[in-house]
Amino acid sequence: MQKSKVTKYIQNILPNIPEDWVKLTTHRLDIYNEDLAKTEFLEKFEKLYANNDHSAKKLAELPTAYDYIRLGHPLSSILEWYVGKLNALESDHIIGFSSQTTPLLAVLRKNLFEKKSTRVIYSENLPEHFNFELFRSVYGYEFETLQTKEGETLPDFDGSSIYITSKADLKDLKIEQNIDFLLSLQQELGSVIIVNGEKNAAYILEIQHVRRRETVSMTPADTHKLLHRLVTQASEENSDKYDSNLKKVIKEVQKITATSSKVLVGSCGLSMQYAIMMGLIDDAMAKHPGKGIRIIVPPNCYGGTNDQARRVAACLENVEIMDLPVDGDNDMVQSTDKVLTQAANENAVPLIIAEIPTNPRVEVPELEKLKEVLSKSRKTADGKAAVDPVFILDQTFCPNVQFCGEDGILSGIKVISYVSGSKFPSGGKCTAGYAVANQRAAELMDMIDTHLKVCDNEATSLQVEILAEQLPSMNQRIADAYTNTREFVNFIKSELPEAKINFVSEELAAADFTPSVFSLDLPTKGETAADRESYKRALNQKLINMMITRIPEESKYCVSYGQLKGCYWTIPATSTQGTTQEDDKDYIARVSVSPDLDLEMHKKVFSQFVEDIK
């Protein structure tokens, strides 16, 4: 009775779900309470279920779940809730992934730190991305494998047992008591991992955090498909044009970046970055055995980048983090010179990650000087030639700048460039990210490709289709959005000259650095530093609230950038810098402007804001 009731309810809500649930890639902060992100959505959804209310209106009023789409989203929450209801399990014990291998890596990571043994069990031939040798040799994980026949009694094991299968029925799970985790492979859609029993509940947050930092949840579109499959038993026809769309994406990316490099497309910017990181570590281990590896990363950059780099280093004895201060009073060129000299002195392999322009202060270093510093010959402490750095460049804010071209700004240095696809490449329609290399780094791309595949983090078919549609118009959208942004910035300067605005100069814009994002440090007052900070934060919120309430059809409280329409507002310290150390956070407003918005209305509301605070 319970199973038929819950299945009927899911059947009824599927036609009524808000379009945003399938298509939105970043969370709406106006209906998002981070402290309750993992509970509030399902608590309110459970009430709708209890009342058998599946109206489109009530579904649309539900708060944002998790944080589109890496940690999870409304549809992944519903999938996990549904599978839980069908099997008398708590919903948080069921976790959906776009990747098939990353849930396994999540368990292995937890057990690495717990110094706990792991047994990987399977009865079928696993997909080739389950590369156990690489998981041991490069990722640093230890585990046993056991291939059995279905139904065979499993020997006792002192540790965690994870069973991998494509045959599990999510509607009627039968998990043996001595299986701690069931990893259910869902064909092209990804996987679902089931955490078995309260004794393993401590793994849930760890598994969710791996999903947030090294991959994505099962995408909204694929979760939607799986829910339909579960309630209808139907397997819809796939008109898959993946290969032809991928060729279009590769052609467009090579044209945009002026490269002939291999083009890799990952499920999101962070999954692309993870492949770059692990690929370069693999390469360093092979070419420089025994040497330490230094991941050099700005301490106040985007929280996902910062957190991921530190998580990688925590797993590997020969990998350490070095801070690269780049924003505010710090100069990227001087900082880079200093840390590379230190890495050389330690005879280590330096891998530098940096954003250009920086986020959120939109700063661009003196590129000729940066090039000099990156290409400088250095010596180890004993006078031998130091290993040259690889520069891993996040150019999400300016994907039109041809850093990696043959005559690119940083030619002569090994450069891997990547871009988050949820921004300009897709216009906010999907999260897929891509990476290219300049000629000096081209040979590294095969190794990066290997790790993108073993983590099963390649872009989905739909993501590639969206990129194929959107990339041809990207550079024009960037130009149009920059024009709007410059006009808005100039207007704010004239209306509120005492505000500090971080945006590119006219000279940098003439050199193709045309972002459409700026940060706004509002004027403040107060007797003490704490008073002034408190006043400024309240003012930030007042401005954002005015914008999103007066222009609700265009202004959103959201962390997006490069969207097709409207204007998005956020406070980096409370969203994108969530895991950054408190002293390095920026409590300023970040504004991203699209090529299509009612700029005059935004000016009008800003003028009203200025009147209110004077």
C-alpha positions as CSV (number, residue, x, y, z in Angstrom):
1,M,0.0,0.0,0.0
2,Q,2.8,2.4,1.0
3,K,4.8,1.7,-2.1
4,S,1.8,2.2,-4.5
5,K,0.8,5.4,-2.7
6,V,4.3,7.0,-3.0
7,T,4.7,5.8,-6.6
8,K,1.3,7.3,-7.5
9,Y,2.4,10.6,-5.8
10,I,5.6,10.8,-7.8
11,Q,3.6,10.0,-11.0
12,N,1.3,13.0,-10.2
13,I,4.1,15.5,-9.4
14,L,6.2,14.8,-12.5
15,P,4.0,16.7,-14.9
16,N,3.8,19.6,-12.4
17,I,7.4,20.2,-11.5
18,P,8.8,23.8,-12.0
19,E,10.8,24.2,-15.1
20,D,13.7,25.6,-13.0
21,W,14.1,22.2,-11.3
22,V,15.3,20.7,-14.6
23,K,17.0,23.7,-16.1
24,L,18.4,25.9,-13.4
25,T,22.2,25.3,-12.7
26,T,22.9,27.5,-9.7
27,H,20.8,28.0,-6.6
28,R,18.5,30.9,-5.9
29,L,19.7,32.5,-2.6
30,D,16.4,34.2,-2.1
31,I,14.7,30.8,-1.4
32,Y,17.8,29.1,0.0
33,N,18.7,28.8,3.7
34,E,22.2,27.3,3.8
35,D,21.9,26.0,7.4
36,L,18.8,24.1,6.4
37,A,19.7,23.3,2.8
38,K,19.7,19.5,3.3
39,T,16.5,19.3,5.3
40,E,14.1,22.2,4.6
41,F,13.2,21.2,1.1
42,L,12.3,17.6,2.0
43,E,10.5,18.6,5.2
44,K,8.1,20.8,3.2
45,F,7.9,18.3,0.4
46,E,6.9,15.6,2.9
47,K,4.0,17.8,4.1
48,L,2.8,18.1,0.5
49,Y,3.0,14.3,0.2
50,A,1.0,13.8,3.5
51,N,-1.7,16.1,2.1
52,N,-1.5,14.5,-1.4
53,D,-0.9,18.0,-2.7
54,H,1.0,17.9,-6.1
55,S,-0.1,21.2,-7.4
56,A,2.4,23.1,-9.6
57,K,1.9,26.2,-7.4
58,K,2.9,24.5,-4.1
59,L,5.9,22.7,-5.7
60,A,7.2,26.1,-7.1
61,E,7.0,27.6,-3.5
62,L,9.4,25.0,-2.1
63,P,12.8,26.3,-1.0
64,T,15.9,25.5,-3.0
65,A,17.5,22.2,-2.0
66,Y,21.2,21.8,-1.7
67,D,23.0,24.0,-4.2
68,Y,22.2,23.4,-7.9
69,I,23.7,21.1,-9.0
70,R,26.9,19.8,-7.5
71,L,25.8,18.9,-4.0
72,G,22.2,18.1,-5.1
73,H,19.0,19.8,-6.2
74,P,15.2,19.4,-5.9
75,L,14.9,16.4,-8.3
76,S,17.9,14.6,-6.8
77,S,16.3,15.1,-3.3
78,I,13.0,13.7,-4.5
79,L,14.7,10.7,-6.1
80,E,16.6,9.9,-2.9
81,W,13.4,10.5,-0.9
82,Y,11.4,8.2,-3.2
83,V,14.0,5.3,-3.1
84,G,14.1,5.7,0.6
85,K,10.3,5.5,1.0
86,L,10.2,2.4,-1.2
87,N,12.8,0.6,0.9
88,A,12.1,1.9,4.4
89,L,15.4,3.8,4.4
90,E,16.2,7.4,5.4
91,S,16.5,9.5,2.3
92,D,20.0,10.8,3.2
93,H,21.3,7.2,3.0
94,I,20.7,7.4,-0.8
95,I,22.9,9.6,-2.8
96,G,22.8,10.1,-6.6
97,F,25.8,10.9,-8.7
98,S,26.4,11.7,-12.4
99,S,29.6,9.7,-12.0
100,Q,29.7,5.9,-11.5
101,T,33.2,5.7,-10.0
102,T,33.3,8.8,-7.7
103,P,31.0,7.3,-5.0
104,L,33.5,4.5,-4.7
105,L,36.3,7.1,-4.4
106,A,34.3,8.9,-1.7
107,V,34.2,5.7,0.5
108,L,37.9,5.0,-0.1
109,R,38.8,8.6,0.8
110,K,36.9,8.4,4.2
111,N,38.5,5.0,4.9
112,L,42.0,6.4,4.1
113,F,41.7,8.9,7.0
114,E,39.9,6.3,9.2
115,K,42.8,3.8,8.5
116,K,40.0,1.3,7.7
117,S,40.2,-1.5,5.2
118,T,37.9,-1.6,2.2
119,R,36.6,-4.5,0.1
120,V,35.2,-3.8,-3.4
121,I,32.9,-6.6,-4.5
122,Y,31.4,-7.1,-7.9
123,S,29.8,-10.0,-9.9
124,E,29.7,-8.4,-13.4
125,N,32.4,-7.1,-15.6
126,L,32.7,-3.5,-14.6
127,P,33.0,-0.5,-17.0
128,E,36.6,0.3,-17.9
129,H,36.5,3.6,-15.9
130,F,36.8,1.4,-12.8
131,N,40.6,1.6,-13.0
132,F,41.6,0.0,-9.7
133,E,45.3,0.4,-10.5
134,L,45.1,4.1,-10.9
135,F,42.9,4.5,-7.8
136,R,45.8,2.8,-5.9
137,S,48.9,4.3,-7.5
138,V,47.8,7.9,-8.0
139,Y,44.8,8.6,-5.7
140,G,46.6,6.8,-2.8
141,Y,43.7,4.5,-1.9
142,E,44.2,1.0,-0.5
143,F,41.5,-1.7,-1.0
144,E,40.9,-5.3,-1.8
145,T,38.8,-6.5,-4.7
146,L,36.5,-9.6,-4.8
147,Q,34.7,-10.9,-7.9
148,T,31.9,-13.2,-6.9
149,K,28.9,-14.9,-8.5
150,E,25.4,-13.5,-7.8
151,G,24.0,-14.9,-4.6
152,E,27.3,-16.4,-3.4
153,T,27.9,-16.1,0.3
154,L,30.5,-13.5,1.1
155,P,33.3,-14.2,3.5
156,D,33.6,-12.1,6.7
157,F,35.7,-8.9,6.4
158,D,37.1,-6.5,8.9
159,G,36.3,-3.2,7.3
160,S,33.9,-1.7,4.8
161,S,32.4,-3.7,2.0
162,I,31.1,-1.9,-1.1
163,Y,29.1,-3.9,-3.7
164,I,29.0,-2.6,-7.3
165,T,26.2,-3.8,-9.6
166,S,24.0,-2.6,-12.5
167,K,21.3,-5.1,-11.6
168,A,20.0,-3.7,-8.3
169,D,16.3,-2.8,-8.3
170,L,16.0,0.7,-6.7
171,K,12.3,0.0,-6.0
172,D,13.0,-3.2,-4.1
173,L,16.6,-3.2,-2.7
174,K,17.8,-6.4,-1.1
175,I,21.1,-5.5,0.6
176,E,22.9,-8.2,2.6
177,Q,23.8,-7.3,6.1
178,N,27.6,-7.6,5.5
179,I,27.4,-5.1,2.6
180,D,28.0,-1.6,3.9
181,F,27.5,0.3,0.6
182,L,25.6,-0.7,-2.5
183,L,26.7,1.2,-5.6
184,S,23.9,0.9,-8.2
185,L,25.1,1.8,-11.7
186,Q,22.3,3.5,-13.7
187,Q,23.6,3.1,-17.3
188,E,24.2,6.5,-18.9
189,L,22.6,8.4,-16.1
190,G,25.2,7.9,-13.5
191,S,24.8,5.9,-10.2
192,V,23.1,5.8,-6.8
193,I,25.0,4.8,-3.7
194,I,23.0,3.4,-0.8
195,V,24.6,3.7,2.7
196,N,23.5,0.6,4.6
197,G,22.6,0.9,8.2
198,E,23.2,3.5,11.0
199,K,26.7,2.0,11.6
200,N,27.7,3.7,8.3
201,A,25.8,7.0,8.7
202,A,29.1,8.8,9.4
203,Y,29.9,8.4,5.7
204,I,26.9,10.4,4.5
205,L,28.4,13.9,4.8
206,E,31.7,12.8,3.5
207,I,30.1,11.2,0.4
208,Q,28.0,14.3,-0.2
209,H,31.1,16.6,0.1
210,V,33.0,14.6,-2.5
211,R,29.9,15.0,-4.7
212,R,30.1,18.7,-4.2
213,R,33.9,19.1,-4.8
214,E,35.0,16.5,-7.3
215,T,31.9,15.9,-9.5
216,V,28.2,16.6,-9.6
217,S,25.0,15.0,-8.5
218,M,23.1,13.1,-11.1
219,T,22.1,16.0,-13.3
220,P,18.5,17.4,-13.1
221,A,17.7,16.2,-16.6
222,D,19.1,12.7,-15.9
223,T,17.4,12.5,-12.5
224,H,14.1,13.4,-14.2
225,K,14.6,10.5,-16.7
226,L,15.4,8.1,-13.8
227,L,12.3,9.1,-11.9
228,H,10.2,8.5,-15.1
229,R,11.8,5.1,-15.5
230,L,11.1,4.1,-11.9
231,V,7.4,5.0,-12.0
232,T,6.6,3.9,-15.6
233,Q,9.0,1.0,-16.2
234,A,9.6,2.6,-19.6
235,S,13.0,3.2,-21.1
236,E,12.6,6.1,-23.5
237,E,14.3,6.1,-26.9
238,N,17.6,8.1,-27.0
239,S,18.2,10.2,-30.1
240,D,21.8,10.6,-29.1
241,K,23.8,13.0,-31.2
242,Y,26.7,13.0,-28.7
243,D,29.5,12.5,-31.3
244,S,28.3,15.1,-33.7
245,N,27.7,17.6,-30.9
246,L,31.1,16.9,-29.4
247,K,32.8,17.6,-32.7
248,K,31.0,21.0,-32.8
249,V,32.0,21.8,-29.3
250,I,35.7,20.9,-30.0
251,K,35.7,23.0,-33.2
252,E,34.1,26.0,-31.4
253,V,36.4,25.8,-28.4
254,Q,39.5,25.6,-30.6
255,K,38.3,28.6,-32.6
256,I,37.6,30.6,-29.4
257,T,40.9,29.7,-27.7
258,A,43.0,29.9,-30.9
259,T,44.4,26.4,-30.1
260,S,44.8,23.1,-31.9
261,S,44.9,21.4,-28.5
262,K,42.9,18.4,-27.4
263,V,39.6,19.7,-26.0
264,L,38.2,18.0,-22.9
265,V,34.7,18.5,-21.6
266,G,33.8,17.7,-18.0
267,S,30.5,17.6,-16.1
268,C,31.3,20.9,-14.4
269,G,34.2,23.3,-13.8
270,L,35.3,21.5,-10.6
271,S,35.2,18.0,-12.2
272,M,37.3,19.4,-15.0
273,Q,39.7,20.9,-12.5
274,Y,39.9,17.6,-10.6
275,A,40.9,15.8,-13.7
276,I,43.6,18.4,-14.4
277,M,44.9,18.1,-10.8
278,M,45.0,14.3,-10.8
279,G,46.4,14.1,-14.3
280,L,49.2,16.5,-13.5
281,I,50.0,14.7,-10.3
282,D,50.1,11.4,-12.2
283,D,52.4,13.0,-14.8
284,A,54.7,14.5,-12.0
285,M,54.9,11.1,-10.3
286,A,56.0,9.4,-13.5
287,K,58.5,12.1,-14.7
288,H,59.8,13.2,-11.3
289,P,59.6,10.1,-9.0
290,G,60.4,10.9,-5.4
291,K,60.0,14.7,-5.7
292,G,57.4,16.6,-3.7
293,I,54.5,18.2,-5.5
294,R,53.3,21.7,-4.6
295,I,49.8,22.8,-5.4
296,I,50.0,26.6,-5.3
297,V,46.5,28.2,-4.8
298,P,45.2,31.6,-3.8
299,P,43.7,31.3,-0.2
300,N,40.7,33.5,-1.1
301,C,39.8,32.2,-4.5
302,Y,36.5,30.5,-5.3
303,G,35.8,28.2,-2.3
304,G,35.4,25.0,-4.5
305,T,38.9,25.4,-6.1
306,N,40.5,26.2,-2.7
307,D,38.8,23.3,-0.9
308,Q,39.4,20.8,-3.7
309,A,43.1,21.5,-3.8
310,R,43.5,21.1,-0.1
311,R,41.4,17.9,-0.1
312,V,43.7,16.4,-2.8
313,A,46.8,17.3,-0.8
314,A,45.4,15.8,2.3
315,C,45.2,12.4,0.6
316,L,48.8,12.2,-0.7
317,E,51.9,12.4,1.4
318,N,54.0,13.9,-1.4
319,V,51.6,16.7,-2.2
320,E,51.4,19.9,-0.2
321,I,49.6,23.3,-0.5
322,M,51.4,26.6,-0.9
323,D,49.3,29.8,-0.5
324,L,49.4,32.3,-3.4
325,P,48.1,35.7,-2.2
326,V,46.7,37.6,-5.2
327,D,43.9,40.0,-4.3
328,G,43.7,43.4,-2.6
329,D,47.1,44.6,-1.3
330,N,48.8,41.5,-2.7
331,D,50.4,41.4,-6.2
332,M,50.0,38.1,-8.1
333,V,53.4,38.6,-9.9
334,Q,55.4,39.1,-6.7
335,S,53.5,36.3,-4.9
336,T,54.1,33.9,-7.8
337,D,57.8,34.7,-7.9
338,K,58.1,34.2,-4.2
339,V,56.3,30.8,-4.1
340,L,58.1,29.4,-7.2
341,T,61.4,30.3,-5.6
342,Q,60.4,28.5,-2.5
343,A,59.2,25.4,-4.5
344,A,62.5,25.4,-6.4
345,N,64.4,25.5,-3.1
346,E,62.5,22.5,-2.0
347,N,63.2,20.7,-5.3
348,A,59.4,20.2,-5.8
349,V,57.1,20.1,-8.8
350,P,55.0,23.3,-8.8
351,L,51.4,23.3,-10.1
352,I,49.8,26.8,-9.9
353,I,46.1,27.4,-9.9
354,A,44.9,31.0,-10.5
355,E,41.9,32.9,-11.8
356,I,42.4,35.7,-14.3
357,P,40.5,38.0,-13.7
358,T,40.4,37.2,-10.0
359,N,37.1,36.5,-8.2
360,P,35.5,38.6,-6.7
361,R,37.7,41.6,-7.1
362,V,38.1,41.3,-10.9
363,E,41.8,42.1,-10.9
364,V,44.2,41.2,-13.8
365,P,48.0,41.0,-13.1
366,E,50.6,42.7,-15.3
367,L,50.7,39.8,-17.8
368,E,54.2,40.5,-19.3
369,K,55.7,40.5,-15.8
370,L,53.7,37.4,-14.9
371,K,55.1,35.7,-18.0
372,E,58.6,36.6,-17.0
373,V,58.2,35.2,-13.5
374,L,56.6,32.0,-14.7
375,S,59.3,31.4,-17.3
376,K,62.3,32.3,-15.1
377,S,64.9,29.6,-14.7
378,R,65.3,28.7,-11.1
379,K,67.7,26.5,-9.1
380,T,67.2,24.0,-6.3
381,A,69.0,24.3,-3.0
382,D,71.8,22.2,-4.3
383,G,72.2,24.2,-7.5
384,K,70.4,21.9,-10.0
385,A,67.8,23.1,-12.5
386,A,64.3,23.3,-10.9
387,V,61.2,21.8,-12.4
388,D,59.3,24.3,-14.5
389,P,55.8,25.1,-13.3
390,V,52.5,24.2,-14.9
391,F,50.1,27.2,-14.8
392,I,46.5,26.0,-14.4
393,L,44.4,29.0,-15.4
394,D,40.7,29.4,-14.5
395,Q,39.5,31.9,-17.1
396,T,35.8,31.6,-16.4
397,F,35.4,35.3,-16.2
398,C,37.0,36.0,-19.6
399,P,36.8,32.8,-21.7
400,N,37.2,35.0,-24.8
401,V,40.9,35.9,-24.0
402,Q,43.2,33.7,-26.0
403,F,45.8,32.8,-23.3
404,C,46.7,29.5,-25.0
405,G,47.0,30.5,-28.6
406,E,50.4,30.0,-30.4
407,D,51.1,33.7,-29.9
408,G,49.1,33.8,-26.7
409,I,49.7,36.0,-23.7
410,L,51.5,33.2,-21.8
411,S,53.1,31.4,-24.7
412,G,56.4,29.7,-23.7
413,I,54.9,28.6,-20.4
414,K,53.0,25.3,-19.8
415,V,49.4,26.5,-19.5
416,I,46.3,24.5,-19.0
417,S,43.2,26.7,-19.2
418,Y,39.7,25.7,-18.1
419,V,36.3,27.4,-18.0
420,S,33.2,26.6,-16.0
421,G,30.5,25.9,-18.6
422,S,27.6,27.1,-16.3
423,K,28.8,30.6,-17.1
424,F,29.2,32.1,-20.6
425,P,29.8,28.8,-22.6
426,S,26.2,27.6,-21.9
427,G,24.6,30.9,-20.9
428,G,23.7,29.3,-17.6
429,K,21.9,26.3,-19.1
430,C,24.3,23.6,-18.0
431,T,27.3,23.1,-15.8
432,A,29.7,21.4,-18.2
433,G,33.3,22.8,-18.2
434,Y,36.0,22.5,-20.8
435,A,39.8,22.6,-20.8
436,V,42.5,23.2,-23.4
437,A,46.3,23.6,-23.4
438,N,48.8,25.7,-25.2
439,Q,51.5,24.1,-27.3
440,R,54.0,23.7,-24.5
441,A,51.5,21.8,-22.3
442,A,49.7,19.9,-25.1
443,E,51.3,16.6,-24.2
444,L,49.7,16.7,-20.7
445,M,46.2,16.6,-22.1
446,D,46.2,12.8,-22.6
447,M,46.9,12.2,-19.0
448,I,44.2,14.7,-17.9
449,D,41.8,12.9,-20.3
450,T,42.6,9.6,-18.6
451,H,41.6,11.0,-15.2
452,L,38.5,12.7,-16.5
453,K,37.4,9.3,-17.8
454,V,38.4,7.2,-14.7
455,C,36.4,9.6,-12.5
456,D,33.6,9.2,-15.0
457,N,33.3,13.0,-15.1
458,E,32.9,13.6,-18.8
459,A,30.0,15.9,-19.8
460,T,26.6,14.3,-20.4
461,S,25.1,14.1,-23.8
462,L,22.6,16.9,-23.0
463,Q,25.4,19.1,-21.6
464,V,27.4,18.7,-24.8
465,E,24.3,19.4,-26.9
466,I,23.7,22.7,-25.0
467,L,27.3,23.7,-25.4
468,A,27.1,23.0,-29.1
469,E,24.1,25.3,-29.3
470,Q,25.5,28.1,-27.1
471,L,29.2,28.4,-27.8
472,P,28.9,29.9,-31.3
473,S,27.2,33.0,-29.8
474,M,29.5,33.2,-26.7
475,N,31.9,35.9,-27.8
476,Q,29.1,38.2,-29.0
477,R,27.3,37.7,-25.7
478,I,30.4,38.6,-23.8
479,A,30.9,41.8,-25.8
480,D,27.2,42.8,-25.3
481,A,27.2,42.0,-21.6
482,Y,30.4,44.0,-21.1
483,T,28.9,47.0,-22.8
484,N,26.0,46.9,-20.3
485,T,28.3,46.3,-17.4
486,R,30.5,49.3,-18.2
487,E,27.5,51.5,-18.5
488,F,26.1,50.3,-15.2
489,V,29.5,50.7,-13.5
490,N,29.9,54.3,-14.8
491,F,26.4,55.1,-13.7
492,I,27.1,53.8,-10.1
493,K,30.3,55.9,-10.0
494,S,28.4,59.0,-10.8
495,E,25.5,58.3,-8.4
496,L,27.6,57.0,-5.5
497,P,31.2,58.2,-6.1
498,E,32.3,57.2,-2.5
499,A,31.6,53.5,-3.3
500,K,34.6,51.4,-4.3
501,I,34.0,49.4,-7.5
502,N,36.3,46.6,-8.6
503,F,36.2,46.3,-12.4
504,V,38.6,46.2,-15.3
505,S,40.1,49.4,-16.6
506,E,39.3,50.7,-20.1
507,E,42.9,49.8,-21.1
508,L,42.4,46.1,-20.0
509,A,39.1,46.1,-21.9
510,A,40.9,47.2,-25.0
511,A,43.1,44.1,-24.6
512,D,40.0,41.9,-24.6
513,F,39.5,41.6,-20.9
514,T,35.8,42.3,-21.0
515,P,34.1,40.6,-18.0
516,S,30.6,41.4,-17.2
517,V,31.0,41.1,-13.4
518,F,32.0,43.7,-10.9
519,S,32.3,43.9,-7.1
520,L,30.8,46.8,-5.2
521,D,32.3,47.9,-1.8
522,L,29.6,50.2,-0.5
523,P,30.5,53.2,1.7
524,T,30.2,52.6,5.4
525,K,30.3,54.4,8.8
526,G,30.7,53.6,12.4
527,E,32.9,54.2,15.4
528,T,34.8,50.9,15.3
529,A,36.0,48.6,12.5
530,A,33.3,46.1,13.6
531,D,30.6,48.7,13.4
532,R,31.7,49.8,10.0
533,E,31.8,46.1,8.7
534,S,28.4,45.4,10.2
535,Y,26.9,48.6,8.6
536,K,28.4,47.7,5.2
537,R,27.1,44.1,5.3
538,A,23.6,45.4,6.1
539,L,23.9,47.9,3.2
540,N,24.9,45.1,0.8
541,Q,21.8,43.2,1.8
542,K,19.5,46.3,1.5
543,L,20.7,46.9,-2.1
544,I,20.3,43.3,-3.1
545,N,16.8,43.2,-1.6
546,M,15.7,46.3,-3.4
547,M,16.9,45.0,-6.7
548,I,15.3,41.6,-6.5
549,T,12.0,42.9,-5.2
550,R,11.7,45.9,-7.5
551,I,12.8,44.0,-10.6
552,P,11.9,40.4,-9.8
553,E,11.6,39.3,-13.4
554,E,15.3,40.2,-14.1
555,S,17.3,40.7,-10.9
556,K,18.0,37.5,-9.0
557,Y,19.8,36.8,-5.7
558,C,22.0,34.1,-7.2
559,V,25.6,33.0,-7.8
560,S,25.3,32.8,-11.6
561,Y,27.4,34.6,-14.2
562,G,27.3,34.7,-18.0
563,Q,23.5,34.1,-18.0
564,L,21.5,34.9,-21.1
565,K,19.2,37.4,-19.4
566,G,18.9,39.6,-16.3
567,C,21.2,40.6,-13.5
568,Y,22.5,38.4,-10.7
569,W,23.6,39.5,-7.3
570,T,25.5,37.7,-4.5
571,I,27.8,38.1,-1.5
572,P,30.8,35.9,-2.3
573,A,31.6,35.4,1.4
574,T,28.3,33.7,1.9
575,S,28.1,31.7,-1.3
576,T,31.1,31.0,-3.6
577,Q,33.7,31.5,-0.8
578,G,31.8,29.3,1.6
579,T,34.8,27.1,2.6
580,T,37.4,29.9,2.5
581,Q,39.0,30.9,5.8
582,E,37.0,33.7,7.4
583,D,39.9,36.3,7.3
584,D,40.1,35.8,3.5
585,K,36.4,36.2,2.7
586,D,35.0,39.2,0.9
587,Y,31.8,40.6,2.3
588,I,31.1,42.7,-0.7
589,A,28.4,42.6,-3.3
590,R,29.2,40.9,-6.6
591,V,27.1,41.8,-9.6
592,S,26.9,40.0,-12.9
593,V,25.2,41.6,-15.9
594,S,23.8,39.9,-18.9
595,P,23.6,41.0,-22.6
596,D,19.8,41.3,-22.2
597,L,18.3,43.3,-19.4
598,D,16.4,46.5,-18.7
599,L,19.4,48.6,-17.7
600,E,17.4,51.8,-17.3
601,M,15.2,50.1,-14.7
602,H,18.3,48.9,-12.8
603,K,19.7,52.4,-12.9
604,K,16.4,53.8,-11.6
605,V,16.3,51.4,-8.6
606,F,20.0,52.1,-7.8
607,S,19.2,55.8,-7.7
608,Q,16.4,55.1,-5.3
609,F,18.8,53.1,-3.1
610,V,21.2,56.0,-3.0
611,E,18.4,58.4,-2.0
612,D,17.4,56.0,0.8
613,I,20.9,55.8,2.4
614,K,21.7,59.6,2.2
